[in-house]
Amino acid sequence: MARRTGIFRTPATTALATVPVLAVLLSGLLAPPATAGDPPNTGPRGLHRCATSGAVTRSCLKGALKDYARARAREHLAPMTLPRNFGGLSVPGQLMVLANLDRVDRGLPPFGGLSSALQTYAQNGARNHGDPAFPPWTRQGGSNWASPASALWSEFLWMYDDGPGAGNLDCARASDRGCYGHRHNILAHYRAPLLMGAGVDRRGGTTQLFLGADRHDRADVLTWAGERRLIPVGVSRHRLKHGGKVRVWASGRTMNVRATVTHGYRLNHRHCHLKAGHSCTVTVRGKGHGRLTLAGPNGKVTVKLS
C-alpha cells in the first residue's frame, strides 16, 4: 500500500501480511474492528506547525491537539491527552504512545511497549524510506511508513487521513482494498502479547512495526505501563469567569475523577467515572476568586475561577 503525505509527496506503504503461510489468517485479524469504523478523512490544519525535524514545540503541540480533537470528535471520542513527558520522549517513544492512545480510547488492548529488537527492524525501514521488514519469528504483524519525521503528524495521517481523496495511493476509490490500511494496522485485533518497534530518519520518515502473539521479544526500551501513569485528566478550559462548564475527559486509561471547589462555589456533581475516550461535563456556579480541582489517578489538574 502506498500513500502520500500531502507535504513531501513521497510514497509510503503499509504491510498487511507477514509470513506467507499465515497470510489468510492475518487478513482476517487485521480487519478493522467494528468499534472503530472508517471515518471520513480529516485533513491536518495545526499540524503544519510541527517541524519536519520531529521537534515538539508549544505551537506544534497546540495545533496538533486541536487537529486530533477535531478528528476524534467525528468518531464521538473525547480529545487526546498526552503523558506529561511526551515532549521529552524520542520520536519512536512518541509513536508508541500515540498508537496506544488511539487503541485504548477505542477499547482495544495496548502494546506493552517498545522492543529493542523490533526497534532495529523499524529503524532500518525508516532509513530505507519504506515499511520495516518483519523478523523471522513473526506470527502476526503490520507495519506503517510515512515521510514526516514528526510522530504527531505521521500518526494523524495514518489514523485520520487515510481514506479516499487523501494521500493514500492505494485508495483512489472507496472500493480499493488499500483504503484505511495504515489505520487498520494500528487498530488490528492482535493476540497477546503485543509489542512494537518504531523508527525515525530525518530524511526517511517514520515507521511503526506491530507484532501480536510475540513471546520472543520484551519491552526493554519503553513501557506503556510507565507512560500511562503520566497521563493527566483532560480539561477543556484552565480558567473560568463567573463559573461555567468544563468538559473533563479520560485518555489512555479509565479514570475516576473527583471534583472539588473552593468556598463560594458549587458543583453540579463531584464524581465522574470515565472510560478511556469518554468525557463528562462539570458545571461550576459562584463568584469570587477560587479554583476547581480535578483529581484523577495520576494527580490533580486545577482550573482558576474568577
C-alpha positions in Angstrom: 0.0 0.0 0.0 1.3 3.5 -0.8 0.3 6.9 0.5 1.4 10.5 0.0 1.5 12.8 2.9 0.3 15.8 1.0 3.5 17.6 2.1 6.5 15.7 0.8 4.8 13.8 -2.0 6.8 10.7 -1.1 5.0 7.3 -1.4 4.6 5.3 1.8 3.5 1.7 2.2 1.7 -0.5 4.7 2.2 -4.2 5.0 -0.9 -6.1 5.9 0.5 -9.6 6.0 3.6 -11.3 7.3 4.8 -14.9 6.9 3.2 -16.3 3.7 1.7 -19.4 5.5 -0.2 -17.1 7.8 -1.4 -14.7 5.1 -5.0 -15.8 5.1 -5.2 -15.7 8.9 -3.6 -12.4 9.1 -6.0 -10.9 6.6 -8.8 -11.6 9.0 -7.0 -10.5 12.1 -6.1 -7.2 10.5 -9.6 -6.2 9.5 -10.8 -3.0 11.2 -12.6 -3.6 14.5 -16.3 -2.9 14.5 -15.9 -0.4 17.3 -13.6 1.8 15.2 -15.1 2.0 11.8 -13.5 4.1 9.0 -14.5 7.8 9.4 -14.2 10.4 6.6 -10.8 12.0 6.1 -9.9 14.9 8.3 -7.1 16.9 6.8 -4.4 18.4 9.1 -4.5 22.1 9.9 -2.5 23.0 13.0 -0.1 20.1 12.4 1.6 22.2 9.7 3.2 24.0 12.7 5.2 20.9 13.6 8.7 20.9 12.4 9.9 18.3 9.9 12.7 17.5 12.4 10.1 16.0 14.7 10.6 18.6 17.5 7.5 19.2 19.6 7.2 22.9 20.1 4.5 24.6 22.0 2.9 25.8 18.8 3.1 22.3 17.3 1.6 20.7 20.3 -1.3 23.2 20.4 -2.1 22.8 16.7 -1.7 19.0 16.8 -4.1 18.5 19.8 -6.7 20.7 18.1 -6.4 18.6 14.9 -6.7 15.3 16.9 -9.7 16.6 18.9 -11.5 17.7 15.7 -10.9 14.3 14.1 -11.7 12.2 17.1 -15.0 14.1 17.6 -16.2 12.7 14.3 -15.9 9.3 16.0 -17.6 10.5 19.2 -14.4 10.2 21.1 -13.0 12.7 23.7 -9.8 14.6 22.8 -6.4 13.0 23.3 -4.4 13.8 26.4 -0.6 13.1 26.3 1.7 12.0 29.1 3.4 14.8 30.8 6.8 13.7 29.5 5.7 13.4 25.8 7.8 16.3 24.5 10.9 14.7 26.1 10.4 11.3 24.6 12.2 10.1 21.4 10.1 10.1 18.2 9.8 6.3 18.4 8.6 6.6 22.0 6.0 9.2 20.9 4.9 6.9 18.1 4.3 4.1 20.6 2.3 6.4 22.9 0.1 7.8 20.1 -0.7 4.3 18.8 -1.7 3.1 22.2 -3.8 6.2 22.9 -5.6 5.5 19.7 -6.1 1.9 20.6 -7.0 2.2 24.3 -9.5 5.0 23.7 -11.4 2.6 21.4 -11.5 -0.2 23.9 -8.5 -2.1 22.4 -5.6 -3.6 24.4 -2.4 -1.6 24.2 1.1 -2.6 23.0 3.2 -3.5 26.0 6.0 -1.1 24.8 8.9 -0.8 22.5 11.3 -3.8 22.0 15.0 -3.1 21.1 14.9 -6.0 18.6 11.9 -4.6 16.8 13.4 -1.1 17.0 16.2 -2.3 14.8 13.8 -3.5 12.1 11.7 -0.3 12.4 14.8 1.9 12.2 16.0 0.1 9.1 12.7 0.8 7.4 12.9 4.5 8.2 16.4 4.7 6.7 15.2 2.9 3.6 12.1 5.1 3.2 9.7 2.2 3.5 7.9 -0.4 5.5 10.1 -2.2 8.1 10.8 -5.9 7.3 9.2 -8.4 9.6 11.6 -10.5 11.8 11.6 -14.3 11.0 9.8 -15.1 14.3 6.7 -13.0 13.3 3.3 -14.7 13.8 1.1 -11.7 13.4 2.0 -8.2 12.3 1.6 -5.0 10.4 3.7 -2.0 9.6 3.4 1.6 8.6 5.6 4.2 7.0 5.1 7.9 6.3 7.5 10.6 5.2 7.2 13.2 8.1 9.8 12.9 10.9 7.1 14.2 13.3 5.3 11.4 15.3 2.2 13.6 15.8 2.0 14.3 12.1 2.5 10.7 10.9 0.1 9.2 13.4 -2.6 11.7 12.3 -2.1 10.8 8.6 -2.3 7.1 9.3 -5.3 7.3 11.6 -7.4 10.2 10.4 -6.5 11.0 6.8 -6.1 7.6 5.1 -9.2 7.1 3.0 -10.4 8.1 -0.5 -9.3 11.6 -1.5 -6.4 11.7 0.9 -2.8 10.8 0.2 -3.2 7.1 0.2 -2.1 6.0 -3.3 -3.8 2.6 -2.9 -7.1 4.3 -2.1 -8.1 6.1 -5.3 -11.7 4.8 -4.9 -13.6 3.8 -1.8 -13.8 0.2 -3.1 -10.0 -0.1 -3.2 -8.6 -2.7 -0.8 -5.9 -0.4 0.3 -8.2 2.2 1.9 -7.5 2.8 5.6 -4.8 0.2 5.6 -2.5 2.2 7.9 -5.3 2.8 10.3 -6.3 -0.9 10.2 -2.7 -1.9 11.2 -2.9 0.4 14.2 -6.3 -0.8 15.3 -6.0 -4.5 14.4 -7.1 -7.3 16.8 -3.6 -8.7 17.6 -3.3 -11.5 20.0 -1.3 -11.0 23.2 1.5 -10.4 23.9 1.5 -7.2 21.8 4.8 -5.4 21.2 6.0 -2.8 18.7 9.0 -1.1 17.3 9.2 2.4 15.8 11.8 4.3 13.8 12.6 7.8 12.5 15.0 9.2 10.0 15.0 12.9 9.2 15.1 12.2 5.5 13.5 8.8 5.6 10.4 9.5 7.7 8.8 7.5 10.5 7.8 3.8 10.9 5.8 1.6 13.1 6.2 -2.2 13.4 3.4 -4.1 15.2 3.7 -7.7 16.4 1.0 -9.8 18.0 1.4 -13.2 19.8 5.0 -12.1 20.3 6.7 -14.2 23.0 10.1 -13.7 21.5 10.6 -10.0 22.5 10.2 -7.8 25.5 9.5 -4.1 26.2 13.1 -3.2 27.1 13.1 0.3 25.6 9.9 2.0 26.8 6.9 0.5 28.6 3.3 1.6 28.3 2.8 0.9 32.0 5.3 3.7 32.7 3.7 6.1 30.3 0.1 5.6 31.4 1.0 6.7 34.9 1.9 10.1 33.5 -1.4 10.9 31.7 -3.4 13.6 33.5 -7.1 14.2 33.4 -8.1 16.2 30.3 -9.9 19.5 30.7 -11.3 21.8 28.1 -10.5 25.1 30.0 -8.0 26.2 32.6 -9.8 29.4 33.6 -13.4 30.3 34.2 -15.0 33.7 34.8 -18.1 33.7 37.0 -18.5 30.0 36.8 -19.5 27.9 33.7 -19.0 24.5 32.2 -15.8 22.5 32.0 -15.5 19.3 29.9 -13.5 16.6 31.6 -12.2 13.5 29.8 -10.0 10.4 30.2 -7.5 9.3 27.6 -5.3 6.2 27.7 -7.0 4.7 30.7 -10.1 4.6 32.8 -10.2 7.4 35.3 -12.3 8.1 38.4 -12.3 11.9 38.7 -13.2 13.8 41.8 -14.1 17.5 41.5 -13.8 20.0 44.4 -14.1 23.8 44.5 -13.1 26.5 47.0 -15.6 28.2 49.3 -18.2 30.3 47.5 -18.6 28.0 44.5 -20.8 24.9 44.0 -20.8 22.0 41.5 -23.5 20.1 39.7 -21.7 16.8 40.6 -18.5 15.8 42.2 -17.6 12.5 40.6 -17.1 11.2 37.1 -16.3 7.6 36.3 -14.8 7.8 32.8 -13.8 5.0 30.5 -10.9 5.9 28.2 -12.1 8.1 25.3 -15.1 9.3 27.2 -15.9 12.6 28.9 -18.3 14.4 31.4 -19.2 18.0 32.0 -18.7 19.7 35.3 -20.7 22.9 35.9 -19.4 25.4 38.4 -21.5 28.2 39.9 -20.4 31.0 42.1 -18.5 34.3 42.4 -15.1 35.5 43.5 -11.6 34.1 43.2 -11.1 30.4 43.7 -10.2 27.2 41.9 -11.7 24.0 40.7 -9.6 20.9 41.4 -10.0 17.7 39.3 -8.2 14.7 40.9 -7.6 11.6 38.8 -5.4 8.5 39.2 -2.3 10.4 38.0 -2.6 13.6 40.1 -4.6 16.8 40.1 -5.4 19.4 37.5 -6.7 22.9 38.5 -9.0 25.4 36.8 -8.7 29.0 38.0 -12.0 30.7 38.9 -12.6 34.4 39.0 
